[in-house]
């Protein structure tokens, strides 16, 4: 898998436009660091070794899940 690139502000604005967001710049300026942090977390997940785990399998032990 190719490495996920860092999210630039220009790419963020393009994605927001593609998704139909209103171009409310103050709101987007506030939202950008949050989305950028989410992309960094996604990059970390890309590095998790999932070999040997079947899609849709119950790979998380139920005793480690806490109800909300």
N, CA, C and O atoms as a Tripos MOL2 file, in Angstrom:
@<TRIPOS>MOLECULE
protein
  272   271    68     0     0
PROTEIN
NO_CHARGES

@<TRIPOS>ATOM
      1 N           0.8430   -1.1760    0.0000 N.3       1 UNK1
      2 CA          0.0000    0.0000    0.0000 C.3       1 UNK1
      3 C           0.8900    1.2410    0.0000 C.2       1 UNK1
      4 O           1.8660    1.3190    0.7460 O.2       1 UNK1
      5 N           0.5470    2.1900   -0.8290 N.am      2 UNK2
      6 CA          1.2870    3.4480   -0.8700 C.3       2 UNK2
      7 C           1.0150    4.2310    0.4120 C.2       2 UNK2
      8 O          -0.0760    4.1620    0.9770 O.2       2 UNK2
      9 N           2.0190    4.9730    0.8580 N.am      3 UNK3
     10 CA          1.8380    5.7570    2.0830 C.3       3 UNK3
     11 C           0.8660    6.8870    1.8340 C.2       3 UNK3
     12 O           0.9060    7.5590    0.8040 O.2       3 UNK3
     13 N          -0.0030    7.0770    2.7990 N.am      4 UNK4
     14 CA         -0.9960    8.1460    2.7400 C.3       4 UNK4
     15 C          -0.2780    9.4810    2.8900 C.2       4 UNK4
     16 O           0.4860    9.6530    3.8400 O.2       4 UNK4
     17 N          -0.4990   10.4330    1.9830 N.am      5 UNK5
     18 CA          0.1920   11.7310    2.1070 C.3       5 UNK5
     19 C          -0.3840   12.5640    3.2510 C.2       5 UNK5
     20 O          -1.5060   12.3330    3.7010 O.2       5 UNK5
     21 N           0.4030   13.5360    3.7120 N.am      6 UNK6
     22 CA         -0.0860   14.4750    4.7210 C.3       6 UNK6
     23 C          -1.1890   15.3240    4.1040 C.2       6 UNK6
     24 O          -1.1920   15.5790    2.8990 O.2       6 UNK6
     25 N          -2.1150   15.7540    4.9330 N.am      7 UNK7
     26 CA         -3.2320   16.5700    4.4630 C.3       7 UNK7
     27 C          -2.8240   18.0410    4.4760 C.2       7 UNK7
     28 O          -2.5300   18.6030    5.5310 O.2       7 UNK7
     29 N          -2.8080   18.6520    3.3090 N.am      8 UNK8
     30 CA         -2.5330   20.0880    3.2200 C.3       8 UNK8
     31 C          -3.8540   20.8490    3.2770 C.2       8 UNK8
     32 O          -4.9230   20.2770    3.0660 O.2       8 UNK8
     33 N          -3.7650   22.1370    3.5630 N.am      9 UNK9
     34 CA         -4.9750   22.9580    3.6260 C.3       9 UNK9
     35 C          -5.6690   22.9970    2.2640 C.2       9 UNK9
     36 O          -6.8970   22.9700    2.1870 O.2       9 UNK9
     37 N          -4.8830   23.0600    1.2010 N.am     10 UNK10
     38 CA         -5.4640   23.1080   -0.1520 C.3      10 UNK10
     39 C          -6.2510   21.8330   -0.4580 C.2      10 UNK10
     40 O          -7.3430   21.8950   -1.0220 O.2      10 UNK10
     41 N          -5.6980   20.6810   -0.0870 N.am     11 UNK11
     42 CA         -6.4020   19.4100   -0.3060 C.3      11 UNK11
     43 C          -7.6460   19.3530    0.5740 C.2      11 UNK11
     44 O          -8.7000   18.8850    0.1420 O.2      11 UNK11
     45 N          -7.5180   19.8300    1.8090 N.am     12 UNK12
     46 CA         -8.6680   19.8710    2.7210 C.3      12 UNK12
     47 C          -9.8090   20.6880    2.1240 C.2      12 UNK12
     48 O         -10.9600   20.2510    2.1470 O.2      12 UNK12
     49 N          -9.5040   21.8650    1.5920 N.am     13 UNK13
     50 CA        -10.5310   22.7250    0.9860 C.3      13 UNK13
     51 C         -11.1720   22.0170   -0.2080 C.2      13 UNK13
     52 O         -12.3890   22.0690   -0.3820 O.2      13 UNK13
     53 N         -10.3590   21.3620   -1.0220 N.am     14 UNK14
     54 CA        -10.8900   20.6270   -2.1750 C.3      14 UNK14
     55 C         -11.8350   19.5170   -1.7170 C.2      14 UNK14
     56 O         -12.9170   19.3510   -2.2790 O.2      14 UNK14
     57 N         -11.4270   18.7580   -0.6960 N.am     15 UNK15
     58 CA        -12.2900   17.6960   -0.1680 C.3      15 UNK15
     59 C         -13.5890   18.2710    0.3850 C.2      15 UNK15
     60 O         -14.6610   17.7080    0.1650 O.2      15 UNK15
     61 N         -13.4990   19.3870    1.0990 N.am     16 UNK16
     62 CA        -14.6950   20.0260    1.6580 C.3      16 UNK16
     63 C         -15.6460   20.4620    0.5460 C.2      16 UNK16
     64 O         -16.8590   20.2840    0.6570 O.2      16 UNK16
     65 N         -15.1010   21.0270   -0.5140 N.am     17 UNK17
     66 CA        -15.9320   21.4450   -1.6500 C.3      17 UNK17
     67 C         -16.5850   20.2420   -2.3090 C.2      17 UNK17
     68 O         -17.7650   20.2910   -2.6550 O.2      17 UNK17
     69 N         -15.8310   19.1620   -2.4870 N.am     18 UNK18
     70 CA        -16.3670   17.9570   -3.1090 C.3      18 UNK18
     71 C         -17.5040   17.3530   -2.2870 C.2      18 UNK18
     72 O         -18.4180   16.7400   -2.8390 O.2      18 UNK18
     73 N         -17.4440   17.5280   -0.9750 N.am     19 UNK19
     74 CA        -18.4750   16.9810   -0.0950 C.3      19 UNK19
     75 C         -19.6440   17.9370    0.1070 C.2      19 UNK19
     76 O         -20.5910   17.6210    0.8270 O.2      19 UNK19
     77 N         -19.5800   19.1030   -0.5260 N.am     20 UNK20
     78 CA        -20.6970   20.0320   -0.4700 C.3      20 UNK20
     79 C         -20.7090   20.9370    0.7540 C.2      20 UNK20
     80 O         -21.7380   21.5340    1.0680 O.2      20 UNK20
     81 N         -19.5780   21.0470    1.4490 N.am     21 UNK21
     82 CA        -19.5130   21.9460    2.6010 C.3      21 UNK21
     83 C         -19.6560   23.3870    2.1350 C.2      21 UNK21
     84 O         -19.1960   23.7500    1.0530 O.2      21 UNK21
     85 N         -20.2970   24.2000    2.9610 N.am     22 UNK22
     86 CA        -20.3230   25.6330    2.6930 C.3      22 UNK22
     87 C         -18.9180   26.1580    2.9440 C.2      22 UNK22
     88 O         -18.2510   25.7180    3.8810 O.2      22 UNK22
     89 N         -18.4740   27.0680    2.1410 N.am     23 UNK23
     90 CA        -17.1090   27.5680    2.2530 C.3      23 UNK23
     91 C         -17.0370   28.6860    3.2950 C.2      23 UNK23
     92 O         -16.6090   29.8030    3.0060 O.2      23 UNK23
     93 N         -17.4630   28.3540    4.5020 N.am     24 UNK24
     94 CA        -17.3980   29.2550    5.6530 C.3      24 UNK24
     95 C         -15.9730   29.1670    6.1970 C.2      24 UNK24
     96 O         -15.6670   28.2960    7.0110 O.2      24 UNK24
     97 N         -15.1130   30.0630    5.7490 N.am     25 UNK25
     98 CA        -13.6840   29.9810    6.0390 C.3      25 UNK25
     99 C         -13.3730   29.9470    7.5390 C.2      25 UNK25
    100 O         -12.5350   29.1400    7.9420 O.2      25 UNK25
    101 N         -13.9930   30.7710    8.3920 N.am     26 UNK26
    102 CA        -13.6820   30.6540    9.8260 C.3      26 UNK26
    103 C         -13.9600   29.2500   10.3690 C.2      26 UNK26
    104 O         -13.1680   28.7100   11.1400 O.2      26 UNK26
    105 N         -15.0830   28.6680    9.9650 N.am     27 UNK27
    106 CA        -15.4030   27.3080   10.4210 C.3      27 UNK27
    107 C         -14.4060   26.3000    9.8630 C.2      27 UNK27
    108 O         -13.9560   25.4100   10.5860 O.2      27 UNK27
    109 N         -14.0570   26.4280    8.5940 N.am     28 UNK28
    110 CA        -13.1050   25.4940    7.9870 C.3      28 UNK28
    111 C         -11.7280   25.6380    8.6220 C.2      28 UNK28
    112 O         -11.0240   24.6430    8.7960 O.2      28 UNK28
    113 N         -11.3330   26.8590    8.9690 N.am     29 UNK29
    114 CA        -10.0500   27.0560    9.6470 C.3      29 UNK29
    115 C         -10.0350   26.3460   11.0000 C.2      29 UNK29
    116 O          -9.0030   25.8270   11.4250 O.2      29 UNK29
    117 N         -11.1830   26.3280   11.6690 N.am     30 UNK30
    118 CA        -11.3040   25.6350   12.9480 C.3      30 UNK30
    119 C         -11.3300   24.1230   12.7550 C.2      30 UNK30
    120 O         -10.7770   23.3810   13.5670 O.2      30 UNK30
    121 N         -11.9640   23.6720   11.6930 N.am     31 UNK31
    122 CA        -12.1140   22.2460   11.4230 C.3      31 UNK31
    123 C         -10.8400   21.5970   10.8970 C.2      31 UNK31
    124 O         -10.5920   20.4210   11.1610 O.2      31 UNK31
    125 N         -10.0300   22.3490   10.1570 N.am     32 UNK32
    126 CA         -8.8480   21.7910    9.4950 C.3      32 UNK32
    127 C          -7.9090   21.0380   10.4480 C.2      32 UNK32
    128 O          -7.5380   19.9070   10.1320 O.2      32 UNK32
    129 N          -7.5030   21.5980   11.5940 N.am     33 UNK33
    130 CA         -6.5900   20.8410   12.4630 C.3      33 UNK33
    131 C          -7.1920   19.5350   12.9700 C.2      33 UNK33
    132 O          -6.4710   18.5620   13.1900 O.2      33 UNK33
    133 N          -8.5030   19.5110   13.1540 N.am     34 UNK34
    134 CA         -9.1600   18.2820   13.6080 C.3      34 UNK34
    135 C          -9.0980   17.2010   12.5280 C.2      34 UNK34
    136 O          -8.8010   16.0410   12.8140 O.2      34 UNK34
    137 N          -9.3780   17.5910   11.2990 N.am     35 UNK35
    138 CA         -9.3380   16.6340   10.1840 C.3      35 UNK35
    139 C          -7.8890   16.2040    9.9250 C.2      35 UNK35
    140 O          -7.6270   15.0390    9.6230 O.2      35 UNK35
    141 N          -6.9690   17.1340   10.0450 N.am     36 UNK36
    142 CA         -5.5530   16.8190    9.8690 C.3      36 UNK36
    143 C          -5.1120   15.7830   10.9180 C.2      36 UNK36
    144 O          -4.3740   14.8520   10.5940 O.2      36 UNK36
    145 N          -5.5580   15.9420   12.1630 N.am     37 UNK37
    146 CA         -5.2340   14.9730   13.2180 C.3      37 UNK37
    147 C          -5.8350   13.6080   12.9050 C.2      37 UNK37
    148 O          -5.2040   12.5800   13.1520 O.2      37 UNK37
    149 N          -7.0540   13.5930   12.3600 N.am     38 UNK38
    150 CA         -7.6840   12.3380   11.9820 C.3      38 UNK38
    151 C          -6.8660   11.6320   10.8920 C.2      38 UNK38
    152 O          -6.6910   10.4140   10.9390 O.2      38 UNK38
    153 N          -6.3690   12.3920    9.9170 N.am     39 UNK39
    154 CA         -5.5490   11.8030    8.8570 C.3      39 UNK39
    155 C          -4.2590   11.2250    9.4330 C.2      39 UNK39
    156 O          -3.8000   10.1770    8.9770 O.2      39 UNK39
    157 N          -3.6670   11.8870   10.4260 N.am     40 UNK40
    158 CA         -2.4500   11.3510   11.0620 C.3      40 UNK40
    159 C          -2.7600   10.0300   11.7530 C.2      40 UNK40
    160 O          -1.9620    9.0940   11.6920 O.2      40 UNK40
    161 N          -3.9270    9.9470   12.4190 N.am     41 UNK41
    162 CA         -4.3150    8.6890   13.0690 C.3      41 UNK41
    163 C          -4.5500    7.5950   12.0320 C.2      41 UNK41
    164 O          -4.2180    6.4340   12.2700 O.2      41 UNK41
    165 N          -5.1180    7.9560   10.8860 N.am     42 UNK42
    166 CA         -5.3450    6.9740    9.8210 C.3      42 UNK42
    167 C          -4.0140    6.4380    9.3090 C.2      42 UNK42
    168 O          -3.9010    5.2510    9.0020 O.2      42 UNK42
    169 N          -2.9980    7.3090    9.2120 N.am     43 UNK43
    170 CA         -1.6780    6.8650    8.7760 C.3      43 UNK43
    171 C          -1.1060    5.8420    9.7580 C.2      43 UNK43
    172 O          -0.4550    4.8820    9.3450 O.2      43 UNK43
    173 N          -1.3460    6.0420   11.0500 N.am     44 UNK44
    174 CA         -0.8910    5.0700   12.0450 C.3      44 UNK44
    175 C          -1.6070    3.7370   11.8730 C.2      44 UNK44
    176 O          -0.9920    2.6770   11.9920 O.2      44 UNK44
    177 N          -2.9070    3.7910   11.5930 N.am     45 UNK45
    178 CA         -3.6610    2.5560   11.3840 C.3      45 UNK45
    179 C          -3.1980    1.8050   10.1420 C.2      45 UNK45
    180 O          -3.2780    0.5780   10.0870 O.2      45 UNK45
    181 N          -2.7140    2.5440    9.1430 N.am     46 UNK46
    182 CA         -2.2050    1.8990    7.9310 C.3      46 UNK46
    183 C          -1.0330    0.9770    8.2470 C.2      46 UNK46
    184 O          -0.7680    0.0350    7.5000 O.2      46 UNK46
    185 N          -0.3310    1.2380    9.3440 N.am     47 UNK47
    186 CA          0.8620    0.4630    9.7040 C.3      47 UNK47
    187 C           0.5460   -0.7700   10.5350 C.2      47 UNK47
    188 O           1.4400   -1.5730   10.8010 O.2      47 UNK47
    189 N          -0.7050   -0.9400   10.9520 N.am     48 UNK48
    190 CA         -1.0850   -2.0850   11.7670 C.3      48 UNK48
    191 C          -1.0810   -3.3440   10.9040 C.2      48 UNK48
    192 O          -1.6790   -3.3770    9.8280 O.2      48 UNK48
    193 N          -0.4020   -4.3740   11.3920 N.am     49 UNK49
    194 CA         -0.3330   -5.6450   10.6700 C.3      49 UNK49
    195 C          -1.6400   -6.4130   10.8700 C.2      49 UNK49
    196 O          -1.9370   -6.8820   11.9680 O.2      49 UNK49
    197 N          -2.4030   -6.5300    9.8010 N.am     50 UNK50
    198 CA         -3.6790   -7.2490    9.8730 C.3      50 UNK50
    199 C          -3.6250   -8.5760    9.1170 C.2      50 UNK50
    200 O          -4.6570   -9.1870    8.8420 O.2      50 UNK50
    201 N          -2.4210   -9.0080    8.7900 N.am     51 UNK51
    202 CA         -2.3140  -10.2910    8.0800 C.3      51 UNK51
    203 C          -2.8380  -11.3960    8.9940 C.2      51 UNK51
    204 O          -2.5700  -11.4040   10.1950 O.2      51 UNK51
    205 N          -3.5640  -12.2970    8.4280 N.am     52 UNK52
    206 CA         -4.1300  -13.4000    9.1860 C.3      52 UNK52
    207 C          -5.4880  -13.0950    9.8080 C.2      52 UNK52
    208 O          -6.0930  -13.9710   10.4250 O.2      52 UNK52
    209 N          -5.9680  -11.8820    9.6560 N.am     53 UNK53
    210 CA         -7.2870  -11.5320   10.1840 C.3      53 UNK53
    211 C          -8.2510  -11.4280    9.0080 C.2      53 UNK53
    212 O          -8.0400  -10.6380    8.0870 O.2      53 UNK53
    213 N          -9.2810  -12.2120    9.0490 N.am     54 UNK54
    214 CA        -10.2690  -12.2100    7.9780 C.3      54 UNK54
    215 C         -11.1760  -10.9910    8.1090 C.2      54 UNK54
    216 O         -11.5470  -10.6140    9.2200 O.2      54 UNK54
    217 N         -11.5340  -10.3730    6.9920 N.am     55 UNK55
    218 CA        -12.4640   -9.2390    7.0650 C.3      55 UNK55
    219 C         -13.7630   -9.6520    7.7340 C.2      55 UNK55
    220 O         -14.3180  -10.7110    7.4410 O.2      55 UNK55
    221 N         -14.2340   -8.8120    8.6270 N.am     56 UNK56
    222 CA        -15.4910   -9.0830    9.3010 C.3      56 UNK56
    223 C         -15.3870  -10.0690   10.4390 C.2      56 UNK56
    224 O         -16.3970  -10.3940   11.0650 O.2      56 UNK56
    225 N         -14.1760  -10.5620   10.7280 N.am     57 UNK57
    226 CA        -14.0580  -11.5210   11.8230 C.3      57 UNK57
    227 C         -14.1370  -10.7920   13.1570 C.2      57 UNK57
    228 O         -13.8580   -9.5960   13.2450 O.2      57 UNK57
    229 N         -14.5130  -11.5150   14.1690 N.am     58 UNK58
    230 CA        -14.5850  -10.9410   15.5130 C.3      58 UNK58
    231 C         -13.1860  -10.9670   16.1120 C.2      58 UNK58
    232 O         -12.8420  -11.8530   16.8950 O.2      58 UNK58
    233 N         -12.3810   -9.9670   15.7240 N.am     59 UNK59
    234 CA        -10.9830   -9.9600   16.1270 C.3      59 UNK59
    235 C         -10.7340   -9.2210   17.4300 C.2      59 UNK59
    236 O          -9.6170   -9.2440   17.9460 O.2      59 UNK59
    237 N         -11.7600   -8.5620   17.9770 N.am     60 UNK60
    238 CA        -11.5990   -7.8410   19.2370 C.3      60 UNK60
    239 C         -12.2680   -8.6720   20.3270 C.2      60 UNK60
    240 O         -13.4770   -8.8970   20.2810 O.2      60 UNK60
    241 N         -11.4900   -9.1290   21.3030 N.am     61 UNK61
    242 CA        -12.1020   -9.9180   22.3760 C.3      61 UNK61
    243 C         -13.2020   -9.1260   23.0840 C.2      61 UNK61
    244 O         -13.0210   -7.9510   23.4040 O.2      61 UNK61
    245 N         -14.3250   -9.7670   23.3230 N.am     62 UNK62
    246 CA        -15.4690   -9.0690   23.8980 C.3      62 UNK62
    247 C         -15.1910   -8.5510   25.3040 C.2      62 UNK62
    248 O         -15.8410   -7.6020   25.7430 O.2      62 UNK62
    249 N         -14.2370   -9.1530   26.0250 N.am     63 UNK63
    250 CA        -13.9540   -8.6800   27.3850 C.3      63 UNK63
    251 C         -13.1350   -7.3830   27.3870 C.2      63 UNK63
    252 O         -12.8990   -6.8080   28.4500 O.2      63 UNK63
    253 N         -12.7010   -6.9200   26.2120 N.am     64 UNK64
    254 CA        -11.9560   -5.6580   26.1410 C.3      64 UNK64
    255 C         -12.8330   -4.4960   25.7180 C.2      64 UNK64
    256 O         -12.3720   -3.3550   25.6840 O.2      64 UNK64
    257 N         -14.0800   -4.7630   25.3970 N.am     65 UNK65
    258 CA        -15.0070   -3.7220   24.9390 C.3      65 UNK65
    259 C         -15.8450   -3.2700   26.1210 C.2      65 UNK65
    260 O         -16.4830   -4.0750   26.7990 O.2      65 UNK65
    261 N         -15.8290   -1.9470   26.3560 N.am     66 UNK66
    262 CA        -16.6500   -1.4110   27.4440 C.3      66 UNK66
    263 C         -17.8650   -0.7110   26.8590 C.2      66 UNK66
    264 O         -17.7450    0.0370   25.8890 O.2      66 UNK66
    265 N         -19.0330   -0.9470   27.4410 N.am     67 UNK67
    266 CA        -20.2460   -0.2780   26.9220 C.3      67 UNK67
    267 C         -20.1980    1.2120   27.2160 C.2      67 UNK67
    268 O         -19.5790    1.6520   28.1850 O.2      67 UNK67
    269 N         -20.8640    1.9790   26.3620 N.am     68 UNK68
    270 CA        -20.9100    3.4400   26.5390 C.3      68 UNK68
    271 C         -21.7760    3.8320   27.7020 C.2      68 UNK68
    272 O         -21.9230    5.0200   27.9890 O.2      68 UNK68
@<TRIPOS>BOND
     1     1     2 1
     2     2     3 1
     3     3     4 2
     4     3     5 am
     5     5     6 1
     6     6     7 1
     7     7     8 2
     8     7     9 am
     9     9    10 1
    10    10    11 1
    11    11    12 2
    12    11    13 am
    13    13    14 1
    14    14    15 1
    15    15    16 2
    16    15    17 am
    17    17    18 1
    18    18    19 1
    19    19    20 2
    20    19    21 am
    21    21    22 1
    22    22    23 1
    23    23    24 2
    24    23    25 am
    25    25    26 1
    26    26    27 1
    27    27    28 2
    28    27    29 am
    29    29    30 1
    30    30    31 1
    31    31    32 2
    32    31    33 am
    33    33    34 1
    34    34    35 1
    35    35    36 2
    36    35    37 am
    37    37    38 1
    38    38    39 1
    39    39    40 2
    40    39    41 am
    41    41    42 1
    42    42    43 1
    43    43    44 2
    44    43    45 am
    45    45    46 1
    46    46    47 1
    47    47    48 2
    48    47    49 am
    49    49    50 1
    50    50    51 1
    51    51    52 2
    52    51    53 am
    53    53    54 1
    54    54    55 1
    55    55    56 2
    56    55    57 am
    57    57    58 1
    58    58    59 1
    59    59    60 2
    60    59    61 am
    61    61    62 1
    62    62    63 1
    63    63    64 2
    64    63    65 am
    65    65    66 1
    66    66    67 1
    67    67    68 2
    68    67    69 am
    69    69    70 1
    70    70    71 1
    71    71    72 2
    72    71    73 am
    73    73    74 1
    74    74    75 1
    75    75    76 2
    76    75    77 am
    77    77    78 1
    78    78    79 1
    79    79    80 2
    80    79    81 am
    81    81    82 1
    82    82    83 1
    83    83    84 2
    84    83    85 am
    85    85    86 1
    86    86    87 1
    87    87    88 2
    88    87    89 am
    89    89    90 1
    90    90    91 1
    91    91    92 2
    92    91    93 am
    93    93    94 1
    94    94    95 1
    95    95    96 2
    96    95    97 am
    97    97    98 1
    98    98    99 1
    99    99   100 2
   100    99   101 am
   101   101   102 1
   102   102   103 1
   103   103   104 2
   104   103   105 am
   105   105   106 1
   106   106   107 1
   107   107   108 2
   108   107   109 am
   109   109   110 1
   110   110   111 1
   111   111   112 2
   112   111   113 am
   113   113   114 1
   114   114   115 1
   115   115   116 2
   116   115   117 am
   117   117   118 1
   118   118   119 1
   119   119   120 2
   120   119   121 am
   121   121   122 1
   122   122   123 1
   123   123   124 2
   124   123   125 am
   125   125   126 1
   126   126   127 1
   127   127   128 2
   128   127   129 am
   129   129   130 1
   130   130   131 1
   131   131   132 2
   132   131   133 am
   133   133   134 1
   134   134   135 1
   135   135   136 2
   136   135   137 am
   137   137   138 1
   138   138   139 1
   139   139   140 2
   140   139   141 am
   141   141   142 1
   142   142   143 1
   143   143   144 2
   144   143   145 am
   145   145   146 1
   146   146   147 1
   147   147   148 2
   148   147   149 am
   149   149   150 1
   150   150   151 1
   151   151   152 2
   152   151   153 am
   153   153   154 1
   154   154   155 1
   155   155   156 2
   156   155   157 am
   157   157   158 1
   158   158   159 1
   159   159   160 2
   160   159   161 am
   161   161   162 1
   162   162   163 1
   163   163   164 2
   164   163   165 am
   165   165   166 1
   166   166   167 1
   167   167   168 2
   168   167   169 am
   169   169   170 1
   170   170   171 1
   171   171   172 2
   172   171   173 am
   173   173   174 1
   174   174   175 1
   175   175   176 2
   176   175   177 am
   177   177   178 1
   178   178   179 1
   179   179   180 2
   180   179   181 am
   181   181   182 1
   182   182   183 1
   183   183   184 2
   184   183   185 am
   185   185   186 1
   186   186   187 1
   187   187   188 2
   188   187   189 am
   189   189   190 1
   190   190   191 1
   191   191   192 2
   192   191   193 am
   193   193   194 1
   194   194   195 1
   195   195   196 2
   196   195   197 am
   197   197   198 1
   198   198   199 1
   199   199   200 2
   200   199   201 am
   201   201   202 1
   202   202   203 1
   203   203   204 2
   204   203   205 am
   205   205   206 1
   206   206   207 1
   207   207   208 2
   208   207   209 am
   209   209   210 1
   210   210   211 1
   211   211   212 2
   212   211   213 am
   213   213   214 1
   214   214   215 1
   215   215   216 2
   216   215   217 am
   217   217   218 1
   218   218   219 1
   219   219   220 2
   220   219   221 am
   221   221   222 1
   222   222   223 1
   223   223   224 2
   224   223   225 am
   225   225   226 1
   226   226   227 1
   227   227   228 2
   228   227   229 am
   229   229   230 1
   230   230   231 1
   231   231   232 2
   232   231   233 am
   233   233   234 1
   234   234   235 1
   235   235   236 2
   236   235   237 am
   237   237   238 1
   238   238   239 1
   239   239   240 2
   240   239   241 am
   241   241   242 1
   242   242   243 1
   243   243   244 2
   244   243   245 am
   245   245   246 1
   246   246   247 1
   247   247   248 2
   248   247   249 am
   249   249   250 1
   250   250   251 1
   251   251   252 2
   252   251   253 am
   253   253   254 1
   254   254   255 1
   255   255   256 2
   256   255   257 am
   257   257   258 1
   258   258   259 1
   259   259   260 2
   260   259   261 am
   261   261   262 1
   262   262   263 1
   263   263   264 2
   264   263   265 am
   265   265   266 1
   266   266   267 1
   267   267   268 2
   268   267   269 am
   269   269   270 1
   270   270   271 1
   271   271   272 2
@<TRIPOS>SUBSTRUCTURE
     1 UNK1         2 RESIDUE 1 A UNK
     2 UNK2         6 RESIDUE 1 A UNK
     3 UNK3        10 RESIDUE 1 A UNK
     4 UNK4        14 RESIDUE 1 A UNK
     5 UNK5        18 RESIDUE 1 A UNK
     6 UNK6        22 RESIDUE 1 A UNK
     7 UNK7        26 RESIDUE 1 A UNK
     8 UNK8        30 RESIDUE 1 A UNK
     9 UNK9        34 RESIDUE 1 A UNK
    10 UNK10       38 RESIDUE 1 A UNK
    11 UNK11       42 RESIDUE 1 A UNK
    12 UNK12       46 RESIDUE 1 A UNK
    13 UNK13       50 RESIDUE 1 A UNK
    14 UNK14       54 RESIDUE 1 A UNK
    15 UNK15       58 RESIDUE 1 A UNK
    16 UNK16       62 RESIDUE 1 A UNK
    17 UNK17       66 RESIDUE 1 A UNK
    18 UNK18       70 RESIDUE 1 A UNK
    19 UNK19       74 RESIDUE 1 A UNK
    20 UNK20       78 RESIDUE 1 A UNK
    21 UNK21       82 RESIDUE 1 A UNK
    22 UNK22       86 RESIDUE 1 A UNK
    23 UNK23       90 RESIDUE 1 A UNK
    24 UNK24       94 RESIDUE 1 A UNK
    25 UNK25       98 RESIDUE 1 A UNK
    26 UNK26      102 RESIDUE 1 A UNK
    27 UNK27      106 RESIDUE 1 A UNK
    28 UNK28      110 RESIDUE 1 A UNK
    29 UNK29      114 RESIDUE 1 A UNK
    30 UNK30      118 RESIDUE 1 A UNK
    31 UNK31      122 RESIDUE 1 A UNK
    32 UNK32      126 RESIDUE 1 A UNK
    33 UNK33      130 RESIDUE 1 A UNK
    34 UNK34      134 RESIDUE 1 A UNK
    35 UNK35      138 RESIDUE 1 A UNK
    36 UNK36      142 RESIDUE 1 A UNK
    37 UNK37      146 RESIDUE 1 A UNK
    38 UNK38      150 RESIDUE 1 A UNK
    39 UNK39      154 RESIDUE 1 A UNK
    40 UNK40      158 RESIDUE 1 A UNK
    41 UNK41      162 RESIDUE 1 A UNK
    42 UNK42      166 RESIDUE 1 A UNK
    43 UNK43      170 RESIDUE 1 A UNK
    44 UNK44      174 RESIDUE 1 A UNK
    45 UNK45      178 RESIDUE 1 A UNK
    46 UNK46      182 RESIDUE 1 A UNK
    47 UNK47      186 RESIDUE 1 A UNK
    48 UNK48      190 RESIDUE 1 A UNK
    49 UNK49      194 RESIDUE 1 A UNK
    50 UNK50      198 RESIDUE 1 A UNK
    51 UNK51      202 RESIDUE 1 A UNK
    52 UNK52      206 RESIDUE 1 A UNK
    53 UNK53      210 RESIDUE 1 A UNK
    54 UNK54      214 RESIDUE 1 A UNK
    55 UNK55      218 RESIDUE 1 A UNK
    56 UNK56      222 RESIDUE 1 A UNK
    57 UNK57      226 RESIDUE 1 A UNK
    58 UNK58      230 RESIDUE 1 A UNK
    59 UNK59      234 RESIDUE 1 A UNK
    60 UNK60      238 RESIDUE 1 A UNK
    61 UNK61      242 RESIDUE 1 A UNK
    62 UNK62      246 RESIDUE 1 A UNK
    63 UNK63      250 RESIDUE 1 A UNK
    64 UNK64      254 RESIDUE 1 A UNK
    65 UNK65      258 RESIDUE 1 A UNK
    66 UNK66      262 RESIDUE 1 A UNK
    67 UNK67      266 RESIDUE 1 A UNK
    68 UNK68      270 RESIDUE 1 A UNK
